[in-house]
Amino acid sequence: MSTVIPQSSGAESDAAIPPPGCPAHAAFAQGAALTALYGPEAQHDPGAVYEKLRAEHGGIAPVELEGGVPAWLVLGYRENMEVARTPSRFTRDARLWRDWNEGRIAADDPLLQLIGWRPDVVSYDGEEHQRLRAAVNECLTRFDRGGTRRHVQRYANQLIDGFVEDGRADLVTQFAAHLPMLVLSRLVGLSEGYGRKLVEAIVGMVSGGEEAYAHNQYIISTLQSLTQARRKTPAHDLASWFIQHPSGLTDEEVLNHLRVVIVLGYETTTNLVSNTLRMVLTDPRFRASLTGGLMTLPDAVEQMLWDDPPLLVCPARFATHDMHFADKEIREGDMLLLGIAAGNADPEIRPDPGAPMHGNRSHLAFSRGPHECSGQEIARAITDTGVDVLLNRLPDLHLAVPEDQLTWTASTWSRHLDALPVTFAPQRRLALRSAPAAPAASAPVEPSAAKDALAAVAEAEAQAESDTRGGFWAALVGLFRRRR
């Protein structure tokens, strides 16, 4: 990135007493305490944390992120809508973030990989946002819907062929963790050889920690190489269309928008596929409605976007001036986080959380306002088409463990289903000669060491030049074997 991030002043944040001027300072002065959006309690049951905050603070609450970073979490549905829809008051431009400007955020802080300013549509408001938004929207709509779904069907069948003869599988590590990246890699212009390392890098970056910076650098270097290649040789892909768009995107803007598509698209769609499959397998009413024709699969996906959105918390907005909002005093430069899951569960709009929301798209899962997700239809297409292929090929899927044994790994921003083991009647592959090898079921995708991610650049490039299908799957099997 070309942006210069102020170095840390060396003063460490105190988890009990925030520095003067931070967004939670007033709350502390009144005897309130910051609630951590990380740690055992938040990871075990984030929904319970949100409801506790709602009961104590109302529509917005003071919280703390890892590293002692303070913020406001927006909990109410209407409050979330107002923050998302009024960039004149709450901007996406992180250059207004006071903790950053006053030197309390180090240049290599993992939080910056998600929140830090970049020359992309996510980080701008106003005229520059409109220019970049036009490029993103117009390029994404160039994809033929039927063609995109055919890509999903092809890759879904490849994944299923990898385990269909076994009679058992883990639908997270062998299906949901790979389908979105296979499709997205194809759409942006990357060969399948990059898939497994991008999955590792994205999971590692979103998980945070010391290696988040290195994982982000791997993603950037991969997309930088793609941008340079497409400048010389355009193709029928998103990278080429960004370069050719009349908005005149620079190489830096092109690679940063490809990063947005790859990172946000993968993270949210993988969770949506996993969550939809879990609900189909564990909720008798859902399965009965689906098979009985009372609910379409797109309706089922929409229900999941209400009940278990792919992102629990969406970073971030920054107050453009001092204001009184939701009965709290917000100061210029305060960071606000959109509470997607909390807003969807707001009792003011959902007094009966068990009521079906079929066909209702007024949830917050893809945000709202000028920054509403441009790629949401691609996420829906990957999810409902992929799940449809799986259910059609394996109609007798059954969960292999009791539902209460399913576990999740959570962060501040999202939670991931660790595994979804299933059994079914073994079948023959669709194409025995071309079917890919199956990823191992016993090892979930986890972030590798930073040095492994960076060293993998040369390896991934070599794989991309080889037979893409065989090279990707052989490398993927090797990855899982090394994790045992």
Rosetta blueprint (number, residue, H / E / L):
1 M L
2 S L
3 T L
4 V L
5 I L
6 P L
7 Q L
8 S L
9 S L
10 G L
11 A L
12 E L
13 S L
14 D L
15 A L
16 A L
17 I L
18 P L
19 P L
20 P L
21 G L
22 C L
23 P L
24 A L
25 H H
26 A H
27 A H
28 F H
29 A H
30 Q L
31 G L
32 A L
33 A L
34 L L
35 T E
36 A E
37 L L
38 Y L
39 G L
40 P H
41 E H
42 A H
43 Q H
44 H H
45 D L
46 P H
47 G H
48 A H
49 V H
50 Y H
51 E H
52 K H
53 L H
54 R H
55 A H
56 E H
57 H H
58 G L
59 G L
60 I E
61 A E
62 P E
63 V E
64 E E
65 L E
66 E L
67 G L
68 G L
69 V E
70 P E
71 A E
72 W E
73 L E
74 V E
75 L L
76 G L
77 Y H
78 R H
79 E H
80 N H
81 M H
82 E H
83 V H
84 A H
85 R H
86 T L
87 P L
88 S L
89 R L
90 F E
91 T E
92 R L
93 D L
94 A H
95 R H
96 L H
97 W L
98 R H
99 D H
100 W H
101 N H
102 E L
103 G L
104 R L
105 I L
106 A L
107 A L
108 D L
109 D L
110 P L
111 L L
112 L H
113 Q H
114 L H
115 I H
116 G L
117 W L
118 R L
119 P L
120 D L
121 V L
122 V L
123 S L
124 Y L
125 D L
126 G H
127 E H
128 E H
129 H H
130 Q H
131 R H
132 L H
133 R H
134 A H
135 A H
136 V H
137 N H
138 E H
139 C H
140 L H
141 T L
142 R L
143 F L
144 D L
145 R H
146 G H
147 G H
148 T H
149 R H
150 R H
151 H H
152 V H
153 Q H
154 R H
155 Y H
156 A H
157 N H
158 Q H
159 L H
160 I H
161 D H
162 G L
163 F L
164 V L
165 E L
166 D L
167 G L
168 R E
169 A E
170 D E
171 L L
172 V H
173 T H
174 Q H
175 F H
176 A H
177 A L
178 H L
179 L H
180 P H
181 M H
182 L H
183 V H
184 L H
185 S H
186 R H
187 L H
188 V H
189 G L
190 L L
191 S L
192 E H
193 G H
194 Y H
195 G H
196 R H
197 K H
198 L H
199 V H
200 E H
201 A H
202 I H
203 V H
204 G H
205 M H
206 V H
207 S H
208 G L
209 G L
210 E L
211 E L
212 A H
213 Y H
214 A H
215 H H
216 N H
217 Q H
218 Y H
219 I H
220 I H
221 S H
222 T H
223 L H
224 Q H
225 S H
226 L H
227 T H
228 Q H
229 A H
230 R H
231 R H
232 K H
233 T L
234 P L
235 A L
236 H L
237 D L
238 L H
239 A H
240 S H
241 W H
242 F H
243 I H
244 Q H
245 H L
246 P L
247 S L
248 G L
249 L L
250 T L
251 D H
252 E H
253 E H
254 V H
255 L H
256 N H
257 H H
258 L H
259 R H
260 V H
261 V H
262 I H
263 V H
264 L H
265 G H
266 Y H
267 E H
268 T H
269 T H
270 T H
271 N H
272 L H
273 V H
274 S H
275 N H
276 T H
277 L H
278 R H
279 M H
280 V H
281 L H
282 T H
283 D L
284 P H
285 R H
286 F H
287 R H
288 A H
289 S H
290 L H
291 T H
292 G H
293 G L
294 L L
295 M L
296 T L
297 L H
298 P H
299 D H
300 A H
301 V H
302 E H
303 Q H
304 M H
305 L H
306 W H
307 D H
308 D L
309 P L
310 P L
311 L L
312 L L
313 V E
314 C E
315 P E
316 A E
317 R E
318 F E
319 A E
320 T L
321 H L
322 D L
323 M E
324 H E
325 F E
326 A L
327 D L
328 K E
329 E E
330 I E
331 R L
332 E L
333 G L
334 D L
335 M E
336 L E
337 L E
338 L E
339 G E
340 I H
341 A H
342 A H
343 G H
344 N H
345 A L
346 D L
347 P L
348 E L
349 I L
350 R L
351 P L
352 D L
353 P L
354 G L
355 A L
356 P L
357 M L
358 H L
359 G L
360 N L
361 R L
362 S L
363 H L
364 L L
365 A L
366 F L
367 S L
368 R L
369 G H
370 P H
371 H H
372 E L
373 C L
374 S L
375 G L
376 Q H
377 E H
378 I H
379 A H
380 R H
381 A H
382 I H
383 T H
384 D H
385 T H
386 G H
387 V H
388 D H
389 V H
390 L H
391 L H
392 N H
393 R H
394 L L
395 P L
396 D L
397 L L
398 H E
399 L E
400 A L
401 V L
402 P L
403 E H
404 D H
405 Q H
406 L L
407 T L
408 W E
409 T E
410 A E
411 S L
412 T L
413 W L
414 S L
415 R E
416 H E
417 L E
418 D L
419 A L
420 L L
421 P E
422 V E
423 T E
424 F L
425 A L
426 P L
427 Q L
428 R L
429 R L
430 L L
431 A L
432 L L
433 R L
434 S L
435 A L
436 P L
437 A L
438 A L
439 P L
440 A L
441 A L
442 S L
443 A L
444 P L
445 V L
446 E L
447 P L
448 S L
449 A L
450 A H
451 K H
452 D H
453 A H
454 L H
455 A H
456 A H
457 V H
458 A H
459 E H
460 A H
461 E H
462 A H
463 Q H
464 A H
465 E H
466 S L
467 D L
468 T H
469 R H
470 G H
471 G H
472 F H
473 W H
474 A H
475 A H
476 L H
477 V H
478 G H
479 L H
480 F H
481 R H
482 R H
483 R H
484 R L
